[in-house]
Amino acid sequence: MSRPFAAETFDPARATAARSAREQADLVIVFMHWGVEGNSCPSGEMKTFAGRLSEAGADIVVGTHAHRLLAGGWLGQTYVHYGLGNFLWYGNSHSTDSGVLNLLVRGRTVVDSQFVPATVSGSGQPVPATGVGKQRIVDKLATAQRCTGLAARRSG
């Protein structure tokens, strides 16, 4: 395949039937708009769908929508990060915690992941978190990771 493509669907069977992406792409990244607003843990539906995406050949699954940071980890060979929170935001929300997910990928494999904490400022733009604020976000993500069902390390 000479170019990336996007598919949009609310039908889980249709979304995961796109197994042809695995046959045509060097790396399959799925970006999901999902989650329960204000909830820092993925729902059962999110976990089930992440499993379907992994089985369909997704290498990376990243989501957003809950207006809170959710955590990430490994689902077999697939790296999943359930929610990145708000990045640019214009008003009140469930949280001003934000950040950037950096993934180092070799071939189809995520070999390192780092989350760089930030805070959405009064202007709606993110600024890097430092000191106590940064540690608070790191601690919050560590707590949120417990409810993901994801492994801290890649299996196999």
C-alpha positions in Angstrom: 0.0 0.0 0.0 1.4 3.4 -1.0 -0.7 5.6 1.4 -2.4 5.4 4.8 -6.2 5.3 5.0 -8.9 5.9 7.6 -12.1 4.0 8.3 -14.9 5.3 10.4 -17.6 3.1 11.8 -19.8 2.5 14.9 -20.3 -1.2 14.0 -17.7 -3.3 15.8 -18.0 -6.2 13.4 -17.4 -3.9 10.5 -14.5 -2.1 12.2 -12.6 -5.3 13.0 -13.4 -6.9 9.7 -10.9 -4.5 8.1 -8.2 -7.2 8.5 -7.0 -6.2 5.0 -5.1 -3.3 6.7 -2.9 -5.9 8.3 -2.1 -7.4 4.9 -1.4 -4.1 3.3 0.3 -2.0 6.0 3.6 -2.1 7.7 2.1 -0.8 10.9 -1.6 -0.7 11.9 -2.6 2.1 14.3 -6.2 2.5 15.4 -7.4 5.8 17.0 -10.6 5.4 18.9 -13.1 8.0 20.1 -14.5 6.1 23.0 -15.0 6.0 26.8 -17.3 7.2 29.5 -16.8 11.0 30.1 -15.3 11.6 33.5 -14.3 7.9 34.1 -10.6 7.1 34.5 -11.2 3.4 33.8 -12.0 1.7 30.5 -15.5 0.2 30.2 -16.0 -3.5 29.6 -17.0 -2.6 26.0 -13.7 -0.8 25.5 -11.8 -3.7 26.8 -13.7 -6.1 24.6 -13.3 -3.9 21.5 -9.6 -3.5 22.2 -9.3 -7.3 22.2 -11.1 -7.5 18.9 -8.9 -4.9 17.3 -5.8 -6.7 18.6 -7.1 -10.0 17.1 -7.8 -8.2 13.8 -4.1 -7.2 13.6 -3.8 -3.7 15.2 -0.3 -3.0 16.4 -1.3 0.1 18.4 -4.7 1.3 19.7 -5.0 4.8 21.1 -8.1 6.5 22.3 -9.7 9.6 23.6 -13.0 11.0 24.7 -13.5 10.6 28.4 -11.9 14.0 29.2 -9.7 12.2 31.6 -6.4 10.4 31.3 -6.7 6.7 31.1 -3.7 4.4 31.2 -2.0 2.1 28.7 -0.2 -1.1 28.5 0.0 -4.4 26.5 -2.8 -6.6 25.3 -0.8 -9.5 23.9 1.3 -8.0 21.0 -0.8 -4.8 20.8 0.0 -1.6 22.7 -3.2 0.0 23.9 -3.6 3.4 25.6 -7.3 3.8 26.5 -7.4 7.6 26.8 -5.2 10.6 26.4 -7.5 13.1 28.0 -7.8 16.6 26.7 -5.0 18.2 24.8 -6.4 21.5 23.5 -9.6 22.4 25.3 -11.7 25.5 25.4 -13.6 25.3 28.7 -14.4 23.4 31.8 -13.9 19.7 31.7 -13.5 16.8 34.0 -9.7 17.4 34.2 -7.0 19.6 32.9 -4.5 16.7 33.0 -3.0 16.0 29.6 0.1 15.0 27.9 1.8 13.4 24.9 2.3 9.7 24.3 5.7 8.9 22.7 6.0 5.5 21.2 9.2 4.1 19.8 8.4 1.6 17.2 10.6 -0.9 15.4 8.9 -2.7 12.6 5.5 -3.6 14.1 6.7 -3.6 17.6 6.4 -0.8 20.2 9.8 -1.1 22.0 9.3 1.8 24.4 6.5 4.0 25.6 6.7 7.2 27.5 3.9 9.6 28.6 5.0 13.2 28.9 2.6 14.9 31.4 1.1 18.3 30.7 -1.7 20.5 32.0 -4.2 22.4 29.9 -3.6 26.0 30.6 -6.2 28.8 31.0 -5.8 29.6 27.3 -6.8 26.1 26.4 -3.3 25.1 25.3 -1.2 22.4 27.0 2.0 23.2 28.9 4.5 20.6 30.2 3.8 19.6 33.8 6.7 20.0 36.2 7.5 19.2 39.8 4.6 18.2 42.1 2.1 18.6 39.2 4.0 16.2 37.0 4.3 13.7 39.8 0.6 13.9 40.6 -0.2 13.0 36.9 2.3 10.2 36.9 0.8 8.8 40.1 -2.7 9.2 38.8 -1.8 7.2 35.6 -0.2 4.4 37.8 -3.4 4.1 39.7 -5.5 4.2 36.6 -3.4 1.4 35.0 -4.7 -1.0 37.6 -8.2 -1.0 36.1 -7.1 -1.5 32.5 -6.4 -5.2 32.5 -3.3 -4.5 30.4 0.1 -5.9 31.1 3.0 -3.6 32.0 5.3 -5.4 29.5 4.8 -7.0 26.0 4.2 -10.7 26.1 6.4 -12.9 24.0 
